[in-house]
Amino acid sequence: MLPSSFRALSIMTALASLTAVAAAVHYLPPAHWLEVAAACVVLAGLALIAESLAVEFTDSITLTASNLPILLAIMFLGPAPAMSVAVIAGLWGCWRERSAYIALFNVSNYVIAAGVAGLIFRWLEGAWGFRESAISVAFLAAGVTAAATYEFCIGWAIGLASRLIYGRSIVTYWKAEIAPFARSLVVLWALGLMTAALYAEAGLVAVVLLFVPLFASQYMFKLLAREKQHVARQKELSDQYLEMNIGLAAAMVVLLDSKDEYTAQHSAAVAMYCRDIAAALSLPAEEAEALHLAGLLHDLGKVGTPDAVLGKDTVLNEDDWEYIRQHPGKGAEVLSHLVAYQDVADIVQYHHERLDGSGYPDGVTGERIPELSKILAIADSYHAMTSDRPYRAARSSFDALKELRRAAGVTLDARYIEVFAQMLRDKDLAYREGTSTDFMGEYERGRINLRLRGKALAELRDLAKEREDPAAS
């Protein structure tokens, strides 16, 4: 619901536009009215085409050439004809507005701006004594003044409307809009004066021909902008789908935790260590994200492991190990069916493989093991040793690091072990034991990583729309 103050402003602006029209009638040429009317029709048609081809790059930046026909009408036909062209240009966008008051305000704003600019141009014509049929410095200077007046009137009225609807001060509005306003003014001056010079020297037909390539370029920009919006939308949907996928996978781990209370906290700790090792190694963002997610979901395949095996309070026998050896492959299989998680699936598939071939499920060796899987193996092994299990007590961080160093170069990668050891050196006991984080905390970090790749941009666009000015063109 629009504030009553803005509705009152819309009505007052409409009355002011009617007054401006009445005042401008005084400047209607006594003769050649048919020629003026024909020129108005042509310029209004150009303005309509320009508005229909308007390209919206962002919420506050729109490319359109509709101001040029209005400026030509101001300079060559007079205030009243210019306002008639402005009415046509303003009416075009009415169907897009959510309120009749906003549509009324927009049209009236166009009319008043064209009328005021036209009156100033005519006053300067009388004061400086130039003729619009001949190019002169005074004529061009008056055109620049008229263009600046037109743009300023439009901007000032929008700022006032923004103040009434959103409570945004006019000063704040102009601070935000001064750069786009200046760029718009420079472009309008350059194209407007060039077009005006062509009009004065070659007539209206030449101007129409000039608009043909201009409209063609604008149409191409429009197609490119639509394609960009389509790609952005597809990217947004893809990010949402990725987030849904990680939510599904995380839900399965939470379900697993209901069977084995060790799993969720262990997964959180391993994900935390993987995240920090990636940072210490300065891994690319994509690899760091994949490694973190792999740490969070590396035990996903245990969903299919019998409860009796997961909760066993004695050393596992060979049959039990047969089930355990299957969980990397099962977890990787689940993740491989989730779009864009193939890299994570590969990390999970090999995180229990060892350099000497003693690992599982496939017994691969050395360089055949992905580097990120080697990192995950170290984080997983360390926290497994420092955690209480039903069949043994937790080992200290010092003992776990000693055990890792014994395995360095034999089953685990020595380089990553030393990076991990250096990382643990200045950490507190909670971090060393893996209790300084939790599963949902690491899950949220994974979601944020996905959203930073695209969804946050959509949220910023939504925020911009909430603050969008009512008559932005």
C-alpha positions in Angstrom: 0.0 0.0 0.0 1.5 3.3 -1.1 1.6 6.1 1.5 -1.1 8.8 1.3 1.7 11.4 0.9 2.9 9.8 -2.3 -0.6 9.5 -3.7 -1.1 13.2 -3.0 2.2 13.9 -4.7 1.1 11.9 -7.8 -2.1 14.0 -8.0 -0.2 17.3 -7.5 2.3 16.3 -10.1 -0.4 15.5 -12.6 -2.0 18.9 -11.9 1.4 20.6 -12.3 1.9 18.8 -15.7 -1.5 20.1 -16.9 -0.5 23.6 -15.8 2.8 23.3 -17.7 1.0 22.2 -20.8 -1.3 25.2 -20.6 1.7 27.5 -20.2 3.5 25.9 -23.1 0.6 26.4 -25.5 1.6 30.0 -25.6 4.7 28.9 -27.5 2.9 26.9 -30.2 3.9 28.2 -33.6 1.1 30.2 -35.3 1.9 28.6 -38.6 3.2 25.3 -40.0 1.3 23.4 -37.3 0.7 20.5 -39.6 4.5 20.1 -40.1 5.0 20.3 -36.3 2.4 17.7 -35.7 4.0 15.4 -38.2 7.4 15.9 -36.6 5.8 15.1 -33.2 4.3 11.9 -34.5 7.7 10.8 -35.9 9.6 11.7 -32.7 7.0 10.1 -30.5 7.3 6.9 -32.6 11.1 7.0 -32.1 10.6 7.4 -28.4 8.2 4.5 -28.3 10.6 2.2 -30.2 13.4 3.3 -27.9 11.4 2.5 -24.8 10.3 -0.9 -26.1 14.0 -1.7 -26.7 15.1 -0.5 -23.3 17.8 -2.7 -21.8 17.8 -3.2 -18.0 21.4 -4.1 -17.0 20.8 -3.7 -13.3 18.0 -2.4 -11.0 19.3 1.1 -11.4 20.9 1.1 -14.9 18.8 1.0 -18.0 20.0 1.7 -21.5 17.4 3.5 -23.7 17.5 6.2 -26.4 14.0 7.6 -25.6 15.5 10.9 -24.2 16.9 11.8 -27.6 13.5 12.3 -29.4 12.3 14.4 -26.4 15.4 16.5 -26.5 15.0 17.1 -30.3 11.4 18.1 -29.7 12.5 20.5 -27.0 15.1 22.1 -29.2 13.2 22.3 -32.6 9.5 22.1 -31.9 8.9 23.8 -28.6 7.7 23.0 -25.1 4.2 21.8 -26.0 5.2 19.4 -28.7 8.1 18.2 -26.5 5.6 17.4 -23.7 3.4 15.5 -26.2 6.3 13.3 -27.1 7.2 12.9 -23.4 3.6 11.8 -22.7 3.9 9.0 -25.3 7.3 7.9 -23.8 5.9 8.0 -20.3 2.7 6.1 -21.1 4.7 3.1 -22.6 5.9 1.9 -19.2 2.6 2.3 -17.3 1.6 -1.4 -17.8 4.7 -2.4 -15.8 3.8 -0.4 -12.7 2.1 -2.0 -9.7 0.0 1.1 -9.0 -1.9 3.6 -11.0 -0.5 6.4 -8.8 3.1 5.4 -9.8 2.1 5.3 -13.5 0.5 8.8 -13.1 3.5 10.1 -11.3 5.9 8.8 -14.0 3.9 10.3 -16.9 3.5 13.6 -15.1 7.2 13.6 -14.3 8.2 13.2 -18.0 5.8 15.9 -19.0 6.9 18.5 -16.4 10.6 17.8 -17.1 10.1 18.2 -20.8 8.0 21.4 -20.3 10.5 23.0 -17.9 13.4 22.2 -20.2 11.5 23.5 -23.2 10.6 26.8 -21.5 14.2 27.3 -20.5 15.4 26.6 -24.0 13.0 29.1 -25.4 14.0 31.7 -22.9 17.7 31.2 -23.8 16.7 31.5 -27.5 15.3 34.9 -26.8 18.1 36.0 -24.5 21.0 34.8 -26.8 19.3 35.4 -30.1 20.2 32.2 -31.9 18.1 30.2 -34.4 17.5 26.5 -34.3 17.8 26.3 -38.0 21.5 27.1 -37.8 24.3 25.4 -35.8 25.9 27.8 -33.3 27.7 27.7 -30.0 24.8 29.5 -28.3 22.4 26.9 -29.8 24.4 24.0 -28.6 24.9 25.5 -25.2 21.2 26.0 -24.8 20.7 22.4 -25.8 23.1 21.3 -23.1 21.3 23.4 -20.6 17.9 21.9 -21.6 19.2 18.4 -21.4 20.7 19.0 -17.9 17.4 20.6 -16.8 15.4 17.6 -18.1 17.5 15.0 -16.4 17.7 17.0 -13.1 13.9 17.4 -13.0 13.4 13.7 -13.5 16.0 12.8 -10.9 14.7 15.3 -8.3 11.2 14.1 -8.6 12.3 10.4 -8.2 14.3 11.4 -5.1 11.2 13.0 -3.6 9.1 10.0 -4.4 11.7 7.7 -2.9 11.6 9.8 0.3 7.9 9.5 0.6 7.6 5.7 -0.1 10.8 4.3 1.5 11.8 7.1 3.9 15.1 7.4 2.1 16.4 11.0 2.3 16.9 12.9 -0.9 20.5 13.6 0.0 21.2 9.9 0.4 19.4 9.2 -2.9 21.5 11.8 -4.8 24.7 10.5 -3.3 23.9 7.0 -4.6 22.6 8.2 -8.0 25.0 11.1 -8.8 27.4 8.8 -10.7 24.7 7.2 -12.9 23.1 10.6 -13.4 26.4 12.1 -14.5 27.0 9.3 -17.0 23.5 9.6 -18.4 24.0 13.3 -18.8 27.3 13.0 -20.6 25.9 10.4 -23.0 22.7 12.5 -23.6 24.8 15.6 -24.2 27.1 13.8 -26.7 24.4 11.9 -28.7 21.8 14.7 -28.3 24.0 17.5 -29.7 25.2 15.3 -32.5 21.6 14.4 -33.4 20.5 18.0 -33.0 23.3 19.2 -35.4 22.1 16.5 -37.9 18.5 17.6 -37.5 19.4 21.3 -38.1 21.6 20.5 -41.2 19.8 17.6 -42.9 16.2 17.5 -41.4 14.1 14.9 -39.7 14.5 12.2 -42.3 18.3 12.1 -41.6 17.6 11.8 -37.9 15.3 8.8 -38.5 18.0 7.1 -40.5 20.5 7.7 -37.7 18.2 6.0 -35.3 18.1 2.8 -37.4 21.6 1.6 -36.4 21.1 3.0 -32.9 18.0 0.9 -32.5 19.8 -2.1 -34.0 22.6 -1.8 -31.5 20.1 -1.4 -28.6 18.2 -4.5 -29.8 21.5 -6.5 -29.7 22.2 -5.2 -26.2 18.7 -6.3 -25.2 19.3 -9.8 -26.5 22.6 -10.0 -24.7 21.0 -8.7 -21.5 18.3 -11.4 -21.7 20.9 -14.1 -22.3 22.8 -12.8 -19.3 19.7 -12.9 -17.1 18.9 -16.4 -18.3 22.4 -17.6 -17.5 22.2 -15.9 -14.1 18.9 -17.6 -13.4 20.2 -21.0 -14.4 23.2 -20.4 -12.1 20.9 -19.4 -9.3 18.8 -22.6 -9.8 22.0 -24.7 -10.0 23.2 -23.2 -6.7 19.9 -23.9 -5.1 20.0 -27.5 -6.3 23.6 -27.9 -5.0 22.5 -26.6 -1.6 19.5 -29.1 -1.6 21.9 -31.9 -2.4 24.3 -31.1 0.4 21.3 -30.9 2.7 20.2 -34.3 1.6 23.6 -35.8 2.1 24.0 -34.1 5.5 20.6 -35.5 6.6 21.8 -39.0 5.8 24.8 -38.4 8.1 22.5 -37.1 10.9 20.5 -40.3 10.4 23.6 -42.3 10.6 24.5 -40.5 13.9 21.2 -41.8 15.4 22.7 -45.3 14.9 26.3 -44.4 15.9 26.7 -41.2 18.0 30.4 -41.0 17.1 29.8 -40.3 13.4 28.5 -36.7 13.3 31.1 -35.3 15.7 33.8 -37.2 14.0 32.7 -35.9 10.6 32.6 -32.4 11.9 36.1 -32.6 13.3 37.5 -34.2 10.2 35.9 -31.5 8.0 37.3 -28.8 10.3 40.8 -30.2 10.0 40.5 -30.6 6.2 39.3 -27.0 5.9 42.3 -25.7 7.9 44.8 -27.9 6.1 43.5 -26.6 2.8 44.0 -23.0 4.1 47.5 -23.8 5.3 48.4 -25.2 1.8 46.6 -22.3 0.0 44.6 -24.7 -2.1 42.3 -23.2 -4.8 38.9 -22.4 -3.5 37.2 -25.2 -5.4 39.6 -27.8 -4.1 39.3 -26.5 -0.5 35.5 -26.6 -0.8 35.5 -30.1 -2.2 37.9 -31.3 0.6 35.8 -29.7 3.3 32.6 -31.4 2.0 34.4 -34.7 1.7 35.5 -34.4 5.3 31.9 -33.7 6.3 30.5 -36.6 4.3 33.3 -39.2 4.2 31.5 -41.7 6.4 28.2 -41.4 4.5 28.6 -45.0 3.2 28.2 -46.3 6.8 24.5 -45.8 6.5 24.4 -49.3 5.1 26.6 -50.8 7.8 24.7 -53.0 10.3 24.1 -51.4 13.7 25.8 -54.4 15.4 29.1 -53.6 13.6 28.9 -49.8 14.2 28.2 -50.2 18.0 30.5 -53.2 18.6 32.4 -52.8 21.9 35.1 -55.3 21.0 37.8 -55.5 18.3 36.2 -56.0 14.9 36.6 -59.5 13.3 37.1 -60.1 9.6 33.4 -60.3 8.8 32.9 -56.9 10.5 35.8 -55.5 8.5 34.2 -56.7 5.3 31.3 -54.3 6.0 33.6 -51.5 7.1 35.7 -51.8 3.9 32.6 -51.2 1.8 31.7 -47.7 3.2 34.1 -45.6 1.1 32.8 -47.1 -2.1 29.1 -46.8 -1.0 29.6 -43.2 0.1 31.3 -42.3 -3.2 28.5 -44.0 -5.1 25.8 -41.9 -3.3 27.7 -38.7 -3.9 28.4 -39.5 -7.5 24.6 -39.4 -8.2 24.4 -35.9 -6.8 25.1 -33.4 -9.5 28.5 -31.5 -9.2 29.7 -33.8 -6.4 31.9 -36.1 -8.5 35.1 -34.5 -7.2 33.9 -35.0 -3.6 32.9 -38.6 -4.5 36.5 -39.3 -5.7 38.0 -37.9 -2.5 35.7 -40.1 -0.4 36.3 -43.2 -2.6 40.1 -43.2 -1.9 40.3 -41.7 1.7 41.1 -45.2 3.2 43.7 -46.1 0.5 47.3 -46.1 1.6 50.6 -45.4 -0.1 51.9 -49.0 0.2 48.6 -50.5 -1.0 47.5 -51.8 2.4 44.3 -49.6 2.3 40.8 -50.3 1.1 38.5 -50.7 -0.8 40.7 -51.2 -3.9 44.3 -51.3 -2.5 45.6 -48.7 -4.8 49.1 -47.2 -4.2 51.1 -44.0 -4.3 50.3 -41.6 -7.0 47.1 -43.3 -7.9 45.6 -41.9 -4.7 44.2 -38.4 -5.2 46.1 -35.7 -3.3 43.0 -34.5 -1.5 42.2 -38.1 -0.4 45.7 -38.2 1.1 44.8 -35.1 3.2 41.5 -36.5 4.2 43.2 -39.7 5.3 45.4 -37.9 7.7 42.6 -35.8 9.3 40.4 -39.0 9.5 43.2 -41.1 11.0 44.2 -38.5 13.6 40.7 -37.9 14.9 39.9 -41.6 14.9 42.9 -42.1 17.2 42.0 -39.1 19.5 38.4 -40.2 19.9 36.8 -42.6 22.4 35.4 -45.7 20.8 33.4 -48.6 22.3 36.4 -51.0 22.0 39.2 -48.6 23.1 40.0 -45.3 24.8 41.1 -42.1 23.1 44.8 -41.5 22.6 46.4 -38.1 23.3 47.1 -35.6 20.5 50.8 -36.1 21.1 50.5 -39.9 20.7 48.4 -39.6 17.6 50.9 -37.3 16.0 53.7 -39.8 16.8 51.7 -42.6 15.2 51.1 -40.4 12.1 54.8 -39.7 11.8 55.6 -43.4 12.1 53.3 -43.9 9.1 54.8 -41.0 7.1 56.1 -42.0 3.7 54.9 -45.6 4.3 51.1 -45.4 4.4 50.4 -41.7 4.7 51.9 -38.7 2.9 54.7 -37.2 5.0 54.3 -33.6 3.6 50.7 -33.3 4.7 51.4 -34.8 8.1 54.0 -32.1 8.8 51.6 -29.4 7.6 49.0 -30.8 10.0 51.4 -31.0 12.8 52.5 -27.4 12.4 48.9 -26.4 12.3 48.1 -28.1 15.6 51.1 -26.6 17.3 49.4 -23.4 18.5 45.8 -24.8 18.9 44.0 -25.4 22.2 42.9 -28.7 23.6 39.3 -28.5 22.3 40.7 -28.1 18.7 43.2 -30.9 19.1 40.4 -33.2 20.4 38.0 -32.0 17.6 35.4 -30.8 20.0 35.6 -27.1 19.1 33.1 -27.5 16.2 30.0 -29.5 15.5 28.4 -31.1 12.6 25.7 -28.4 12.0 28.4 -25.7 12.2 30.5 -27.3 9.5 27.4 -28.0 7.5 26.5 -24.3 7.5 30.0 -23.5 6.3 29.5 -25.9 3.4 26.2 -24.2 2.5 27.8 -20.8 2.7 30.5 -21.8 0.3 27.9 -22.8 -2.2 25.9 -19.7 -1.7 28.9 -17.4 -2.1 29.4 -18.9 -5.6 26.1 -17.4 -6.8 23.1 -17.4 -4.6 24.3 -14.4 -2.6 24.2 -12.3 -5.7 20.6 -13.2 -6.2 19.9 -12.2 -2.6 21.7 -8.8 -3.2 19.5 -8.4 -6.3 16.4 -9.0 -4.1 17.6 -6.5 -1.6 18.1 -3.9 -4.4 14.6 -4.5 -5.6 13.2 -3.8 -2.1 15.0 -0.5 -2.2 14.1 0.2 -5.8 12.9 3.7 -6.6 9.3 3.9 -7.8 10.0 5.7 -11.1 13.4 4.3 -12.0 13.5 4.1 -15.8 
